């Protein structure tokens, strides 16, 4: 990015995309759980605009979405989980960007998705909810298994989108190379 104002504007668009995709395109998979297509925006932003931009897209996007649909219910846990996922995935995309072997790069990125979603949705989110709601960690973690599965599917399905958008995004934003975290 050429400057911080441009980075802030692009990140704000990512947050808006997260919210819009979460609202408009809901694919139900379990009882009250659905594939949140907002995670595609988070993954694309982690991939192309850096760790901070992707993390803010996921964390602030879920805060706004939750405020619009249910007030604060569920939001703190999701936001904290998305921070973990965003940081891990942003750093993973940054580290794998120059890998020559596509299969190895995809394997590393997929492993990072499994690790980050597991840490974010089955550890950080339940810990946050246990503190807020006074329920045992195991109860909260068990309630998040469906969300973990849905988010894992959605983020893994987002990887081909990131790879497909490589050339068009680089064409629109030629100065992205080496630009991370809004610098």
C-alpha positions as CSV (number, residue, x, y, z in Angstrom):
1,X,0.0,0.0,0.0
2,X,1.2,3.5,-0.7
3,X,0.1,5.0,2.6
4,X,-1.8,4.3,5.8
5,X,-5.0,6.0,4.6
6,X,-5.2,3.7,1.7
7,X,-4.5,0.7,4.0
8,X,-7.2,1.8,6.4
9,X,-9.7,2.2,3.6
10,X,-8.9,-1.2,2.1
11,X,-9.2,-2.8,5.5
12,X,-12.5,-1.1,6.2
13,X,-13.8,-2.6,2.9
14,X,-12.6,-6.0,4.2
15,X,-14.6,-5.6,7.4
16,X,-17.7,-4.5,5.4
17,X,-17.2,-7.6,3.1
18,X,-17.0,-9.9,6.1
19,X,-20.3,-8.5,7.5
20,X,-22.0,-8.5,4.1
21,X,-20.9,-12.0,3.2
22,X,-21.9,-13.2,6.7
23,X,-25.4,-11.8,6.2
24,X,-26.1,-12.4,2.5
25,X,-24.7,-15.9,1.9
26,X,-25.5,-18.2,4.8
27,X,-25.2,-21.9,4.0
28,X,-26.7,-24.0,6.9
29,X,-24.7,-27.1,7.8
30,X,-25.7,-28.0,11.4
31,X,-28.6,-27.0,13.8
32,X,-27.8,-23.3,14.3
33,X,-24.5,-23.3,12.5
34,X,-23.7,-22.3,9.0
35,X,-20.8,-21.8,6.7
36,X,-19.8,-18.2,7.3
37,X,-18.7,-16.9,4.0
38,X,-17.3,-13.8,5.8
39,X,-14.3,-16.0,6.6
40,X,-13.4,-15.9,2.9
41,X,-12.9,-12.1,3.2
42,X,-10.8,-12.7,6.3
43,X,-8.6,-15.2,4.5
44,X,-8.2,-13.0,1.4
45,X,-7.2,-10.1,3.6
46,X,-4.7,-12.2,5.6
47,X,-3.2,-13.4,2.3
48,X,-2.9,-10.1,0.4
49,X,-3.1,-7.2,2.9
50,X,-1.2,-8.6,5.8
51,X,-1.7,-10.1,9.2
52,X,-3.1,-6.9,10.8
53,X,-5.6,-6.2,8.0
54,X,-6.8,-9.8,7.9
55,X,-7.1,-10.0,11.7
56,X,-9.0,-6.7,11.9
57,X,-11.3,-7.9,9.1
58,X,-12.2,-11.1,11.0
59,X,-12.3,-9.6,14.5
60,X,-14.1,-6.3,13.8
61,X,-16.3,-8.0,11.1
62,X,-17.6,-10.5,13.6
63,X,-18.1,-7.8,16.2
64,X,-20.3,-5.7,13.8
65,X,-22.1,-8.8,12.5
66,X,-23.0,-10.0,16.1
67,X,-24.0,-6.5,17.1
68,X,-26.4,-6.4,14.2
69,X,-28.0,-9.8,14.7
70,X,-27.9,-10.5,18.4
71,X,-26.3,-7.7,20.4
72,X,-23.3,-8.8,22.4
73,X,-24.3,-12.5,22.6
74,X,-21.5,-14.6,21.4
75,X,-19.4,-11.8,20.1
76,X,-16.5,-11.6,22.6
77,X,-15.6,-15.3,22.1
78,X,-15.8,-15.1,18.3
79,X,-13.8,-11.9,18.2
80,X,-11.0,-13.4,20.4
81,X,-11.0,-16.6,18.3
82,X,-10.8,-14.6,15.1
83,X,-7.8,-12.7,16.4
84,X,-5.9,-16.0,16.9
85,X,-7.0,-17.3,13.5
86,X,-6.1,-14.0,11.8
87,X,-2.6,-13.7,13.3
88,X,-1.7,-17.4,12.6
89,X,-3.1,-17.2,9.0
90,X,-1.5,-13.8,8.3
91,X,1.9,-15.0,9.4
92,X,1.5,-18.3,7.5
93,X,0.6,-16.5,4.2
94,X,3.6,-14.2,4.8
95,X,6.0,-17.1,5.4
96,X,4.7,-19.3,2.6
97,X,4.5,-16.5,-0.1
98,X,7.9,-17.4,-1.6
99,X,7.6,-21.2,-1.4
100,X,8.4,-22.6,-4.9
101,X,6.5,-25.9,-4.6
102,X,2.8,-25.2,-4.7
103,X,1.8,-28.5,-3.1
104,X,4.1,-27.8,-0.1
105,X,2.7,-24.2,0.2
106,X,-0.9,-25.5,0.2
107,X,-0.1,-28.2,2.7
108,X,1.5,-25.7,5.1
109,X,-1.4,-23.3,4.7
110,X,-4.0,-26.1,5.3
111,X,-2.1,-27.2,8.4
112,X,-2.1,-23.6,9.6
113,X,-5.9,-23.4,9.1
114,X,-6.5,-26.6,11.2
115,X,-4.1,-25.3,13.9
116,X,-5.5,-21.8,14.0
117,X,-9.2,-22.8,13.9
118,X,-8.7,-25.4,16.5
119,X,-6.9,-22.9,18.8
120,X,-9.3,-20.1,18.1
121,X,-12.7,-21.9,18.2
122,X,-12.0,-24.9,20.5
123,X,-9.6,-23.1,23.0
124,X,-9.7,-19.3,23.0
125,X,-13.5,-18.9,22.3
126,X,-14.5,-21.4,25.0
127,X,-12.1,-19.9,27.5
128,X,-13.5,-16.4,26.8
129,X,-17.1,-17.8,27.1
130,X,-16.2,-19.7,30.3
131,X,-15.0,-16.5,31.9
132,X,-18.0,-14.5,30.7
133,X,-20.8,-17.0,31.3
134,X,-19.4,-19.0,34.2
135,X,-19.8,-22.4,32.5
136,X,-17.1,-25.0,32.6
137,X,-14.6,-24.9,29.7
138,X,-15.5,-28.5,28.6
139,X,-19.2,-27.5,28.2
140,X,-18.3,-24.4,26.2
141,X,-15.8,-26.3,24.0
142,X,-18.3,-29.0,23.3
143,X,-20.8,-26.4,22.2
144,X,-18.3,-25.1,19.7
145,X,-17.5,-28.3,17.9
146,X,-20.1,-27.6,15.2
147,X,-18.7,-24.1,14.7
148,X,-15.2,-25.5,14.6
149,X,-16.2,-27.9,11.8
150,X,-18.1,-25.3,9.8
151,X,-15.2,-22.7,10.1
152,X,-12.6,-25.3,9.2
153,X,-14.5,-26.2,6.0
154,X,-15.1,-22.5,5.1
155,X,-11.5,-21.5,5.6
156,X,-10.1,-24.5,3.8
157,X,-12.5,-23.8,0.9
158,X,-11.2,-20.2,0.9
159,X,-7.6,-21.2,0.0
160,X,-8.3,-21.8,-3.7
161,X,-10.0,-18.4,-3.7
162,X,-6.8,-16.8,-2.4
163,X,-4.7,-18.6,-5.0
164,X,-7.2,-17.7,-7.8
165,X,-7.1,-14.0,-6.8
166,X,-3.3,-13.8,-6.8
167,X,-2.9,-12.2,-10.2
168,X,-5.9,-9.9,-10.2
169,X,-5.1,-8.5,-6.7
170,X,-1.4,-8.0,-7.6
171,X,-2.6,-6.2,-10.8
172,X,-4.8,-3.8,-8.8
173,X,-2.3,-3.4,-6.0
174,X,1.1,-3.7,-7.5
175,X,2.9,-2.4,-4.4
176,X,1.7,-5.2,-2.1
177,X,5.0,-7.1,-2.4
178,X,6.6,-6.8,1.0
179,X,3.8,-4.6,2.3
180,X,2.6,-6.1,5.6
181,X,0.6,-4.8,8.5
182,X,-0.2,-1.5,6.9
183,X,3.5,-0.4,6.6
